[in-house]
Amino acid sequence: MEEGFCLWPLVYKANLELIGFCGLDHLWDGPDIEIGYWLAHAYWGNGLATEAAQAVMDYGFGTLGLQRIVAVSHPENRASLRVLQKLGMTFERMAAHQGVEHVLYSKSAAV
């Protein structure tokens, strides 16, 4: 965490259960900083991924001073794409990694 970011555990307050992870990392070991999240299926559909990702995005732009954050998803993962859109991210391009096609979304810091 020497750069000030990593994937943080998501703990559900009501029962202190570990329900996922959310955070920032280098996209495919490159220079772009990616927001990533994973949430246990039992907790899908409650806005928790969006809430966690928004907090991480605010931290990236506000505390770390990042100028741009990207995210990738499988094109068929409609739930993940909705999260990215709720975060105000926009489709940038298709991107292949290790032979798998992804959509790449991005958001720039407000000026």
MDAnalysis code that builds the backbone (N, CA, C; Angstrom):
import MDAnalysis as mda
import numpy as np

u = mda.Universe.empty(333, n_residues=111, atom_resindex=np.repeat(np.arange(111), 3), trajectory=True)
u.add_TopologyAttr("name", ["N", "CA", "C"] * 111)
u.add_TopologyAttr("resid", np.arange(1, 112))
u.add_TopologyAttr("resname", ["MET", "GLU", "GLU", "GLY", "PHE", "CYS", "LEU", "TRP", "PRO", "LEU", "VAL", "TYR", "LYS", "ALA", "ASN", "LEU", "GLU", "LEU", "ILE", "GLY", "PHE", "CYS", "GLY", "LEU", "ASP", "HIS", "LEU", "TRP", "ASP", "GLY", "PRO", "ASP", "ILE", "GLU", "ILE", "GLY", "TYR", "TRP", "LEU", "ALA", "HIS", "ALA", "TYR", "TRP", "GLY", "ASN", "GLY", "LEU", "ALA", "THR", "GLU", "ALA", "ALA", "GLN", "ALA", "VAL", "MET", "ASP", "TYR", "GLY", "PHE", "GLY", "THR", "LEU", "GLY", "LEU", "GLN", "ARG", "ILE", "VAL", "ALA", "VAL", "SER", "HIS", "PRO", "GLU", "ASN", "ARG", "ALA", "SER", "LEU", "ARG", "VAL", "LEU", "GLN", "LYS", "LEU", "GLY", "MET", "THR", "PHE", "GLU", "ARG", "MET", "ALA", "ALA", "HIS", "GLN", "GLY", "VAL", "GLU", "HIS", "VAL", "LEU", "TYR", "SER", "LYS", "SER", "ALA", "ALA", "VAL"])
u.atoms.positions = np.array([
    [0.824, -1.184, 0.000],
    [0.000, 0.000, 0.000],
    [0.868, 1.246, 0.000],
    [2.052, 1.164, -0.513],
    [2.953, 2.312, -0.509],
    [2.463, 3.469, -1.356],
    [1.563, 3.205, -2.319],
    [1.010, 4.285, -3.135],
    [-0.256, 4.867, -2.515],
    [-0.704, 4.316, -1.403],
    [-1.893, 4.818, -0.735],
    [-3.166, 4.110, -1.122],
    [-3.052, 3.007, -1.854],
    [-4.261, 2.280, -2.225],
    [-4.011, 0.796, -2.342],
    [-5.116, 0.056, -2.297],
    [-5.116, -1.406, -2.411],
    [-6.578, -1.824, -2.526],
    [-6.863, -3.104, -2.437],
    [-8.240, -3.578, -2.320],
    [-8.546, -3.734, -0.834],
    [-9.565, -3.052, -0.370],
    [-9.947, -3.106, 1.032],
    [-11.098, -4.083, 1.221],
    [-11.152, -4.745, 2.379],
    [-12.276, -5.658, 2.642],
    [-13.559, -4.859, 2.880],
    [-14.680, -5.417, 2.433],
    [-15.999, -4.844, 2.715],
    [-16.639, -5.702, 3.787],
    [-16.970, -5.084, 4.902],
    [-17.571, -5.791, 6.032],
    [-18.973, -5.227, 6.249],
    [-19.958, -6.104, 6.260],
    [-21.343, -5.692, 6.452],
    [-21.548, -5.339, 7.922],
    [-21.971, -4.113, 8.188],
    [-22.068, -3.610, 9.562],
    [-23.024, -4.421, 10.442],
    [-24.133, -4.883, 9.865],
    [-25.156, -5.555, 10.672],
    [-24.666, -6.839, 11.322],
    [-23.773, -7.577, 10.622],
    [-23.335, -8.859, 11.174],
    [-21.817, -9.039, 11.148],
    [-21.098, -8.011, 10.737],
    [-19.633, -8.006, 10.664],
    [-19.083, -9.087, 9.738],
    [-19.902, -9.510, 8.767],
    [-19.488, -10.521, 7.799],
    [-18.672, -9.881, 6.680],
    [-17.594, -10.552, 6.277],
    [-16.826, -10.127, 5.113],
    [-17.663, -10.438, 3.881],
    [-18.035, -9.387, 3.128],
    [-18.934, -9.598, 1.991],
    [-18.285, -9.261, 0.651],
    [-17.040, -8.807, 0.664],
    [-16.383, -8.497, -0.597],
    [-15.148, -7.644, -0.421],
    [-14.742, -7.054, -1.542],
    [-13.566, -6.197, -1.580],
    [-13.827, -5.050, -2.540],
    [-13.181, -3.928, -2.300],
    [-13.272, -2.792, -3.214],
    [-12.025, -1.944, -3.019],
    [-11.506, -1.412, -4.116],
    [-10.331, -0.562, -3.973],
    [-9.736, -0.174, -5.309],
    [-8.504, 0.264, -5.248],
    [-7.770, 0.745, -6.403],
    [-6.521, -0.094, -6.607],
    [-6.141, -0.250, -7.854],
    [-4.922, -0.987, -8.198],
    [-4.499, -0.569, -9.594],
    [-3.320, -0.953, -9.980],
    [-2.861, -0.685, -11.343],
    [-3.559, -1.661, -12.287],
    [-4.141, -1.126, -13.351],
    [-4.806, -1.967, -14.335],
    [-3.772, -2.776, -15.092],
    [-3.852, -4.090, -14.978],
    [-2.992, -5.016, -15.712],
    [-1.520, -4.615, -15.617],
    [-1.099, -4.180, -14.439],
    [0.292, -3.799, -14.151],
    [0.780, -2.627, -14.995],
    [-0.138, -1.838, -15.536],
    [0.223, -0.663, -16.329],
    [0.084, 0.611, -15.516],
    [0.138, 1.757, -16.169],
    [0.077, 3.035, -15.465],
    [-1.334, 3.461, -15.039],
    [-2.375, 2.939, -15.711],
    [-3.737, 3.333, -15.358],
    [-4.115, 2.792, -13.990],
    [-4.866, 3.603, -13.226],
    [-5.362, 3.180, -11.920],
    [-6.813, 2.744, -12.080],
    [-7.074, 1.515, -11.660],
    [-8.383, 0.898, -11.829],
    [-9.120, 0.815, -10.504],
    [-10.427, 1.073, -10.550],
    [-11.273, 0.777, -9.404],
    [-11.841, -0.615, -9.632],
    [-11.798, -1.413, -8.613],
    [-12.299, -2.773, -8.717],
    [-13.154, -3.113, -7.512],
    [-14.084, -4.024, -7.706],
    [-14.957, -4.440, -6.611],
    [-15.434, -5.854, -6.860],
    [-15.689, -6.548, -5.780],
    [-16.274, -7.887, -5.802],
    [-17.187, -7.966, -4.594],
    [-18.389, -8.445, -4.809],
    [-19.375, -8.512, -3.741],
    [-20.026, -9.894, -3.745],
    [-20.171, -10.485, -2.559],
    [-20.821, -11.787, -2.434],
    [-22.227, -11.718, -3.023],
    [-22.606, -12.761, -3.753],
    [-23.878, -12.796, -4.470],
    [-25.075, -12.484, -3.567],
    [-25.050, -12.933, -2.340],
    [-26.168, -12.709, -1.413],
    [-26.420, -11.225, -1.159],
    [-25.452, -10.377, -1.452],
    [-25.574, -8.942, -1.184],
    [-25.778, -8.111, -2.452],
    [-25.922, -8.757, -3.589],
    [-26.161, -8.041, -4.841],
    [-27.524, -7.345, -4.797],
    [-27.634, -6.269, -5.553],
    [-28.917, -5.597, -5.734],
    [-29.330, -4.657, -4.626],
    [-28.430, -4.358, -3.706],
    [-28.746, -3.476, -2.583],
    [-27.993, -2.153, -2.635],
    [-27.268, -1.909, -3.736],
    [-26.522, -0.659, -3.861],
    [-25.197, -0.639, -3.125],
    [-24.804, -1.773, -2.547],
    [-23.580, -1.799, -1.733],
    [-22.322, -1.651, -2.578],
    [-22.284, -2.274, -3.754],
    [-21.107, -2.127, -4.620],
    [-20.952, -0.676, -5.059],
    [-22.063, -0.042, -5.417],
    [-22.014, 1.361, -5.821],
    [-21.565, 2.239, -4.667],
    [-22.097, 1.997, -3.481],
    [-21.724, 2.788, -2.302],
    [-20.229, 2.663, -1.992],
    [-19.732, 1.437, -1.998],
    [-18.314, 1.216, -1.708],
    [-17.438, 1.828, -2.797],
    [-17.807, 1.604, -4.054],
    [-17.009, 2.124, -5.160],
    [-17.004, 3.647, -5.184],
    [-18.130, 4.275, -4.830],
    [-18.172, 5.742, -4.784],
    [-17.228, 6.268, -3.705],
    [-17.213, 5.612, -2.554],
    [-16.307, 6.028, -1.477],
    [-14.846, 5.883, -1.912],
    [-14.538, 4.795, -2.594],
    [-13.170, 4.580, -3.082],
    [-12.812, 5.614, -4.154],
    [-13.748, 5.901, -5.036],
    [-13.495, 6.893, -6.085],
    [-13.261, 8.273, -5.462],
    [-14.068, 8.640, -4.477],
    [-13.887, 9.921, -3.780],
    [-12.508, 9.987, -3.126],
    [-12.086, 8.887, -2.532],
    [-10.757, 8.805, -1.920],
    [-9.670, 8.975, -2.985],
    [-9.829, 8.308, -4.114],
    [-8.828, 8.393, -5.182],
    [-8.674, 9.804, -5.725],
    [-9.792, 10.457, -5.992],
    [-9.733, 11.815, -6.533],
    [-9.396, 12.836, -5.440],
    [-10.053, 12.731, -4.293],
    [-9.890, 13.732, -3.234],
    [-8.607, 13.610, -2.437],
    [-8.368, 12.445, -1.866],
    [-7.209, 12.246, -0.992],
    [-5.926, 11.993, -1.776],
    [-5.998, 11.137, -2.781],
    [-4.794, 10.788, -3.539],
    [-4.498, 11.761, -4.683],
    [-5.481, 12.551, -5.072],
    [-5.271, 13.505, -6.156],
    [-5.144, 12.875, -7.526],
    [-5.745, 11.686, -7.707],
    [-5.699, 11.049, -9.020],
    [-6.442, 11.912, -10.031],
    [-5.968, 11.919, -11.243],
    [-6.614, 12.694, -12.304],
    [-7.577, 11.855, -13.130],
    [-7.410, 10.547, -13.073],
    [-8.238, 9.654, -13.902],
    [-8.294, 8.282, -13.239],
    [-9.479, 7.684, -13.266],
    [-9.674, 6.328, -12.756],
    [-10.388, 5.542, -13.843],
    [-9.946, 4.311, -14.068],
    [-10.565, 3.449, -15.077],
    [-11.193, 2.241, -14.390],
    [-12.007, 1.523, -15.154],
    [-12.592, 0.266, -14.687],
    [-12.809, -0.612, -15.900],
    [-12.692, -1.909, -15.704],
    [-12.972, -2.854, -16.780],
    [-14.015, -3.851, -16.297],
    [-14.746, -4.383, -17.266],
    [-15.774, -5.377, -16.969],
    [-15.955, -6.249, -18.199],
    [-16.473, -7.428, -17.976],
    [-16.897, -8.240, -19.107],
    [-18.130, -7.556, -19.694],
    [-18.232, -7.463, -21.009],
    [-19.348, -6.743, -21.631],
    [-20.730, -7.257, -21.233],
    [-20.842, -8.530, -20.907],
    [-22.146, -9.097, -20.562],
    [-22.524, -8.911, -19.093],
    [-21.638, -8.364, -18.279],
    [-21.903, -8.183, -16.853],
    [-22.694, -6.885, -16.639],
    [-23.992, -6.972, -16.864],
    [-24.852, -5.786, -16.824],
    [-24.868, -5.120, -15.449],
    [-24.810, -5.891, -14.382],
    [-24.822, -5.310, -13.038],
    [-23.580, -4.451, -12.808],
    [-22.430, -4.955, -13.219],
    [-21.202, -4.186, -13.064],
    [-21.224, -2.931, -13.929],
    [-21.754, -3.037, -15.132],
    [-21.851, -1.875, -16.015],
    [-22.770, -0.815, -15.412],
    [-23.842, -1.230, -14.744],
    [-24.731, -0.267, -14.075],
    [-23.993, 0.454, -12.951],
    [-23.169, -0.265, -12.204],
    [-22.380, 0.373, -11.150],
    [-21.471, 1.437, -11.755],
    [-20.778, 1.094, -12.826],
    [-19.869, 2.053, -13.461],
    [-20.616, 3.287, -13.943],
    [-21.790, 3.097, -14.503],
    [-22.584, 4.229, -14.971],
    [-23.079, 5.081, -13.804],
    [-23.474, 4.451, -12.712],
    [-23.911, 5.194, -11.521],
    [-22.765, 6.018, -10.942],
    [-21.540, 5.558, -11.132],
    [-20.365, 6.290, -10.652],
    [-20.021, 7.470, -11.561],
    [-20.732, 7.583, -12.679],
    [-20.455, 8.663, -13.622],
    [-19.331, 8.348, -14.578],
    [-18.974, 7.082, -14.660],
    [-17.930, 6.673, -15.590],
    [-18.550, 6.502, -16.973],
    [-17.747, 6.692, -18.013],
    [-18.248, 6.565, -19.370],
    [-17.410, 5.556, -20.144],
    [-18.095, 4.903, -21.092],
    [-17.421, 3.932, -21.941],
    [-16.325, 4.641, -22.726],
    [-15.133, 4.055, -22.702],
    [-14.005, 4.607, -23.443],
    [-13.657, 3.759, -24.657],
    [-13.542, 2.426, -24.440],
    [-13.140, 1.564, -25.559],
    [-13.243, 0.099, -25.140],
    [-13.126, -0.768, -26.121],
    [-12.980, -2.188, -25.860],
    [-11.494, -2.446, -25.613],
    [-11.200, -3.382, -24.745],
    [-9.806, -3.692, -24.425],
    [-9.672, -5.200, -24.217],
    [-8.693, -5.798, -24.848],
    [-8.451, -7.233, -24.678],
    [-7.304, -7.426, -23.698],
    [-7.465, -8.397, -22.817],
    [-6.411, -8.756, -21.864],
    [-6.361, -10.270, -21.778],
    [-5.194, -10.831, -22.078],
    [-4.987, -12.276, -22.070],
    [-6.058, -12.986, -22.902],
    [-6.376, -12.393, -24.045],
    [-7.302, -12.991, -24.975],
    [-8.769, -12.845, -24.621],
    [-9.080, -12.089, -23.571],
    [-10.467, -11.894, -23.147],
    [-10.854, -10.439, -23.398],
    [-11.997, -10.260, -24.054],
    [-12.479, -8.920, -24.378],
    [-13.157, -8.281, -23.161],
    [-12.827, -7.021, -22.899],
    [-13.404, -6.248, -21.798],
    [-13.889, -4.903, -22.333],
    [-14.816, -4.295, -21.608],
    [-15.142, -2.896, -21.840],
    [-14.328, -2.081, -20.837],
    [-13.807, -0.948, -21.277],
    [-13.046, -0.071, -20.390],
    [-13.804, 1.238, -20.256],
    [-14.105, 1.581, -19.005],
    [-14.769, 2.830, -18.669],
    [-13.770, 3.715, -17.946],
    [-14.021, 5.033, -17.961],
    [-13.123, 5.938, -17.255],
    [-13.886, 7.147, -16.732],
    [-13.258, 7.797, -15.786],
    [-13.768, 9.073, -15.255],
    [-12.568, 9.907, -14.883],
    [-12.633, 11.190, -15.223],
    [-11.567, 12.127, -14.883],
    [-11.990, 12.968, -13.683],
    [-10.993, 13.456, -12.980],
    [-11.252, 14.318, -11.839],
    [-11.943, 15.589, -12.292],
    [-12.824, 16.116, -11.459],
    [-13.476, 17.382, -11.788],
    [-12.440, 18.506, -11.753],
    [-12.559, 19.394, -12.724],
    [-11.603, 20.517, -12.794],
    [-12.182, 21.766, -12.210],
])
